[in-house]
């Protein structure tokens, strides 16, 4: 049986659950949300509902000796991978740091938000929520796709910053996620990094970036 954790049970979390249920056989879904009302109405066969903060749930339950889901689908308005690391590595002095404004020209359509994250996108229009993320062309425009966002962010050169990227894979129409092992690989890379780092999650077209530093004793 394949298990997928969907972190967030709002509009996009519900949409992900419905589309994955129709696409994947023998599937167990775990939907996690802090707000009980968002979990109401998403009950169904093969679904477990957990009331919890999403990042805290990952920090508590993604441990070395515990069973792991096959995939994690972030459906919350935060940078889930970054918040998970900040909680899990807080004792190791991993801290959020601001990203220099001088980096903005390297990023496509950068949008800075109050917590310091930067959202980036190849699109200057509203993408359809059922985009199948074709390899070579944009679903909306029909034109050739630009460089994959996960590659573009990984190639950023802005010393002394180092760029680490976790790729969001297409699991269904408009549904992206990453393998659990990719999160653990990311954690190992963070521990080996010296100096400031850009931690990004990105698919082919969109991404979110967080500035981090592991302050070593």
C-alpha positions in Angstrom: 0.0 0.0 0.0 1.3 3.5 -0.9 1.0 6.1 1.8 1.0 9.9 1.1 0.8 12.6 3.7 -1.0 15.8 2.7 0.0 18.6 4.9 -2.9 21.1 4.8 -6.6 20.3 4.3 -7.7 23.6 2.8 -8.7 24.0 -0.9 -5.5 22.6 -2.3 -5.2 19.8 0.2 -8.7 18.7 -0.5 -8.1 18.9 -4.2 -4.9 16.9 -3.9 -6.7 14.2 -1.8 -9.5 13.8 -4.3 -7.2 13.7 -7.4 -4.8 11.3 -5.8 -7.6 9.0 -4.7 -8.9 8.8 -8.2 -5.4 8.2 -9.7 -3.6 5.8 -7.4 -4.9 2.4 -6.3 -4.4 0.9 -2.9 -3.6 4.3 -1.4 -3.7 5.5 2.2 -3.8 9.2 2.7 -3.0 11.1 5.9 -4.4 14.6 5.9 -2.9 17.0 8.5 -4.3 20.4 9.5 -4.3 22.4 12.7 -7.9 23.7 12.1 -10.5 21.1 12.9 -13.1 22.6 10.5 -10.8 22.1 7.5 -10.7 18.3 8.3 -14.5 18.2 8.5 -15.9 16.8 5.2 -12.7 15.1 4.0 -13.4 11.8 5.7 -13.4 8.7 3.5 -12.1 5.2 3.0 -8.3 4.9 3.2 -7.9 8.3 4.9 -6.6 9.3 8.3 -7.2 12.8 9.6 -4.8 14.3 12.0 -5.3 17.7 13.8 -1.8 19.1 14.1 0.5 21.8 12.9 2.0 20.4 9.7 5.6 21.3 10.3 5.4 20.1 13.9 3.8 16.8 12.8 6.7 16.2 10.4 9.3 17.0 13.1 7.6 14.6 15.5 6.9 11.7 13.2 9.7 11.7 10.6 12.2 9.8 12.6 14.8 7.3 11.6 13.2 4.2 13.1 9.5 5.0 12.3 7.6 4.1 9.2 7.8 6.8 6.5 5.2 7.8 3.9 6.1 7.3 0.3 5.4 11.0 -0.6 4.6 14.2 1.2 2.4 16.8 -0.4 2.8 20.4 1.0 -0.6 22.2 0.8 0.0 24.9 3.3 0.9 28.6 2.8 4.4 28.2 4.3 7.7 26.7 3.1 7.1 23.3 4.7 10.6 21.9 4.2 12.2 24.9 5.7 9.9 25.0 8.7 10.4 21.3 9.3 14.2 21.8 9.4 13.9 24.8 11.6 11.9 22.8 14.1 13.9 19.6 13.9 17.3 21.3 13.9 16.5 24.2 16.3 18.7 22.6 18.9 21.6 22.8 16.4 21.1 26.5 16.0 19.6 26.5 12.5 18.2 30.0 12.0 16.3 31.9 9.4 18.3 34.8 7.9 17.3 37.5 5.4 18.1 37.1 1.7 19.9 40.0 0.2 17.9 42.3 -2.1 20.8 42.1 -4.6 19.8 38.6 -5.3 16.4 39.6 -6.8 17.7 40.1 -10.4 18.7 36.5 -10.5 15.1 35.3 -9.7 12.1 35.2 -12.0 9.2 37.4 -10.8 10.4 37.4 -7.1 7.7 38.1 -4.5 9.0 38.8 -1.0 6.6 38.1 1.9 6.8 39.3 5.5 8.6 36.3 7.0 11.5 36.8 4.6 10.6 34.0 2.1 10.7 34.7 -1.6 8.2 33.1 -4.0 9.3 32.8 -7.6 7.5 31.9 -10.8 8.0 31.7 -14.5 4.4 32.8 -14.9 3.0 36.3 -14.8 -0.5 34.9 -15.0 -2.7 32.7 -12.9 -1.9 29.0 -13.8 -4.7 26.5 -14.1 -5.0 24.4 -10.9 -5.0 21.2 -12.9 -1.8 21.8 -14.8 -0.1 18.5 -15.8 3.3 20.2 -15.9 4.3 18.9 -19.4 8.0 18.6 -19.9 8.6 20.9 -22.8 5.6 23.3 -23.1 3.6 25.6 -20.9 0.0 24.3 -20.4 -1.4 27.9 -20.4 0.5 29.5 -23.2 1.4 26.5 -25.4 4.9 28.1 -25.7 8.2 26.3 -25.0 8.9 26.0 -21.3 11.7 28.0 -19.7 14.5 26.4 -17.7 13.1 24.2 -15.0 12.7 26.2 -11.8 14.3 23.6 -9.6 17.4 23.7 -11.9 17.5 27.5 -12.2 17.5 27.8 -8.4 20.1 25.1 -8.0 22.4 26.9 -10.4 22.3 30.3 -8.6 25.8 31.7 -8.1 25.8 34.3 -5.3 28.9 33.8 -3.0 29.1 33.0 -0.1 25.5 31.7 -0.4 25.0 28.0 -1.3 21.8 26.9 -2.9 20.0 23.7 -1.9 16.8 22.6 -3.7 14.2 19.9 -3.1 12.2 19.2 -6.2 8.5 19.0 -6.2 7.4 16.1 -8.5 4.1 15.9 -10.3 1.9 13.3 -8.6 -1.4 14.2 -10.4 -2.9 17.2 -12.1 -1.9 20.3 -10.1 -0.5 18.1 -7.3 3.1 18.2 -6.4 5.1 16.4 -3.7 8.5 15.0 -2.7 9.7 11.7 -1.4 10.4 11.4 2.3 14.0 10.3 1.6 14.6 13.6 -0.2 13.8 15.5 3.0 16.4 13.4 4.9 19.0 13.9 2.2 18.3 17.6 2.4 18.9 17.6 6.2 22.3 15.9 5.7 23.2 18.6 3.1 22.3 21.3 5.5 24.5 19.9 8.2 27.4 19.8 5.9 26.9 23.4 4.7 29.2 26.2 5.9 27.9 29.8 5.7 24.5 31.1 4.5 22.3 28.9 2.4 19.2 29.3 0.1 16.8 26.5 0.8 14.3 26.1 -2.0 11.4 23.9 -2.9 10.5 24.1 -6.6 8.7 22.3 -9.4 9.3 23.2 -13.1 7.6 26.6 -12.9 7.3 27.8 -9.4 9.3 27.8 -6.2 9.8 29.2 -2.7 13.1 30.2 -1.1 14.1 30.6 2.5 17.4 32.0 3.8 19.1 29.8 6.5 22.3 29.5 8.5 23.5 26.8 10.7 25.4 28.6 13.5 28.1 26.2 14.7 29.6 26.4 18.1 
